[in-house]
Amino acid sequence: MDHQITLQVDGERSALTVDTRTSLLDALRERLGTTSAKKGCDHGQCGACTVLLDGRRVNSCLVLAVTAEDQEVTTSDGLAADGPHALHEAFVDHDAYQCGYCTPGQITSAAGVLAEAAQGWPSAVTEDLTAERTELTDAEIRERMSGNLCRCAAYANIVPAVADVAAAQGVRA
């Protein structure tokens, strides 16, 4: 069954008709030509397809496109709408991208991590649940980024890249 929807992707509205079973990832890549989010596992296990949906991290392969109507979808490209995002620059500075396939999902996820920490959201490793804000220690960054896999094992460089941006944004001690 087809359904007419309007998606707001990286600040641009697009009307399209999709089968109601179409994932947000497939709508982005195949219908709108937005290839920043990558298709890795198509099961929500690798994080290559991570986008922000109204500012919250989601695996776009698990979200139906019809449920994203009237919400802002932000990809790694959208984070760089006004020039490179601080995370893009930090990934380059720390050589945190290796082959680059997972990089857009890693960067988008990291943007979500920074927002979550700034809002005081705890993770499974947060020690002080009464604190008004969450400090992004290396352990916090590793835990929060654990849903994003890197087959090249650039983790040793991803954590410091996210940590530098976290420090600049005041969510790291």
C-alpha positions as CSV (number, residue, x, y, z in Angstrom):
1,M,0.0,0.0,0.0
2,D,1.4,3.4,-1.0
3,H,1.2,6.5,1.1
4,Q,2.1,10.1,0.3
5,I,4.5,11.6,2.8
6,T,6.6,14.7,3.3
7,L,10.0,14.3,4.8
8,Q,12.1,17.2,6.2
9,V,15.7,16.0,5.5
10,D,18.7,18.3,6.3
11,G,16.5,21.3,6.2
12,E,14.8,20.5,2.9
13,R,11.2,19.3,2.5
14,S,10.4,16.6,0.0
15,A,7.1,15.1,-0.9
16,L,7.2,11.5,-2.0
17,T,5.0,8.4,-2.3
18,V,6.3,5.3,-0.5
19,D,5.2,1.8,0.2
20,T,4.1,1.8,3.9
21,R,6.8,-0.8,4.6
22,T,9.7,1.4,3.3
23,S,12.4,2.1,5.8
24,L,13.5,5.6,6.4
25,L,17.0,4.5,5.2
26,D,15.6,3.3,1.9
27,A,13.5,6.4,1.4
28,L,16.6,8.6,2.1
29,R,18.9,6.6,-0.2
30,E,16.7,5.3,-3.0
31,R,14.0,7.9,-3.2
32,L,15.7,11.1,-2.1
33,G,19.3,10.4,-3.2
34,T,20.7,11.2,0.3
35,T,23.5,8.7,0.6
36,S,25.1,10.0,3.9
37,A,23.4,7.3,5.9
38,K,24.8,3.9,4.8
39,K,23.2,0.6,4.5
40,G,25.3,-1.8,6.6
41,C,23.4,-4.7,8.2
42,D,19.8,-3.6,7.6
43,H,19.0,-5.0,11.0
44,G,19.8,-2.2,13.4
45,Q,23.0,-3.8,14.6
46,C,25.8,-1.8,13.1
47,G,24.8,1.9,13.3
48,A,26.0,2.8,9.8
49,C,22.5,4.2,9.1
50,T,22.3,6.4,12.2
51,V,20.5,9.7,11.7
52,L,18.9,12.2,14.1
53,L,15.2,12.2,14.2
54,D,14.1,15.4,15.9
55,G,17.5,15.5,17.5
56,R,17.4,11.9,18.8
57,R,19.6,9.1,17.4
58,V,17.8,6.3,15.5
59,N,18.9,3.5,13.2
60,S,17.1,4.6,10.1
61,C,16.9,1.0,8.8
62,L,14.5,0.3,11.6
63,V,12.2,3.3,11.3
64,L,9.4,3.3,8.8
65,A,9.5,6.3,6.5
66,V,5.8,7.0,7.1
67,T,6.5,7.5,10.9
68,A,9.1,10.2,10.2
69,E,6.6,12.6,8.6
70,D,6.6,16.0,10.3
71,Q,9.9,15.3,12.0
72,E,13.3,16.7,11.2
73,V,15.7,14.1,9.8
74,T,19.4,15.1,10.1
75,T,22.2,13.2,8.5
76,S,25.9,13.7,8.7
77,D,25.7,15.9,5.6
78,G,23.0,18.0,7.4
79,L,25.3,18.6,10.3
80,A,27.7,20.2,7.8
81,A,25.1,22.5,6.2
82,D,27.0,25.6,7.2
83,G,30.5,24.1,6.8
84,P,32.2,21.2,8.6
85,H,30.7,20.4,12.0
86,A,33.2,20.3,14.9
87,L,32.8,16.5,14.8
88,H,33.8,16.3,11.2
89,E,36.9,18.3,11.9
90,A,37.7,16.2,15.0
91,F,37.4,12.9,13.1
92,V,39.9,14.3,10.5
93,D,42.2,15.6,13.1
94,H,42.3,12.3,15.0
95,D,42.3,10.1,11.9
96,A,39.1,8.5,13.2
97,Y,37.6,7.4,9.9
98,Q,39.8,4.7,8.2
99,C,37.8,3.4,5.2
100,G,35.0,5.9,5.9
101,Y,32.0,3.7,5.5
102,C,30.8,4.0,9.1
103,T,31.9,7.5,9.5
104,P,28.6,9.4,8.7
105,G,26.8,7.1,11.2
106,Q,29.6,7.5,13.8
107,I,29.5,11.3,13.5
108,T,25.7,11.6,13.6
109,S,25.6,9.3,16.6
110,A,28.3,11.3,18.3
111,A,26.2,14.5,17.8
112,G,23.4,12.7,19.5
113,V,25.7,11.6,22.3
114,L,26.8,15.2,22.9
115,A,23.2,16.4,23.0
116,E,22.2,13.6,25.4
117,A,25.0,14.4,27.8
118,A,24.3,18.1,27.6
119,Q,20.7,17.3,28.7
120,G,21.9,15.1,31.6
121,W,20.8,11.8,30.2
122,P,22.6,8.9,32.0
123,S,23.9,5.8,30.4
124,A,24.5,2.3,31.7
125,V,27.9,3.4,33.0
126,T,27.0,6.8,34.5
127,E,28.2,6.8,38.1
128,D,26.4,9.8,39.6
129,L,22.7,9.6,38.6
130,T,21.9,12.7,40.7
131,A,24.2,15.0,38.8
132,E,22.6,17.8,36.8
133,R,24.8,17.1,33.8
134,T,26.6,14.0,32.6
135,E,30.4,14.2,32.2
136,L,31.5,12.4,29.0
137,T,34.4,10.3,30.3
138,D,36.0,7.9,27.9
139,A,33.9,5.1,29.4
140,E,30.8,7.1,28.8
141,I,31.7,7.8,25.2
142,R,32.5,4.1,24.6
143,E,29.2,3.0,26.1
144,R,27.1,5.6,24.3
145,M,28.8,4.9,20.9
146,S,28.7,1.1,21.3
147,G,25.8,0.8,18.9
148,N,28.1,2.0,16.1
149,L,30.5,-0.6,14.7
150,C,33.7,0.1,12.8
151,R,35.1,-2.8,10.9
152,C,38.4,-1.1,10.6
153,A,38.7,-0.7,14.4
154,A,39.2,3.1,14.4
155,Y,37.7,3.1,18.0
156,A,41.0,4.2,19.4
157,N,40.7,7.4,17.4
158,I,36.9,7.9,17.6
159,V,36.8,8.2,21.3
160,P,39.4,11.0,21.5
161,A,37.7,12.8,18.6
162,V,34.4,12.8,20.4
163,A,36.1,13.7,23.7
164,D,37.7,16.8,22.1
165,V,34.4,18.1,20.9
166,A,32.7,17.2,24.2
167,A,35.4,19.2,26.1
168,A,34.9,22.2,23.7
169,Q,31.1,22.0,24.4
170,G,31.6,21.7,28.2
171,V,30.3,18.2,28.7
172,R,33.7,16.7,29.5
173,A,35.8,17.5,32.6
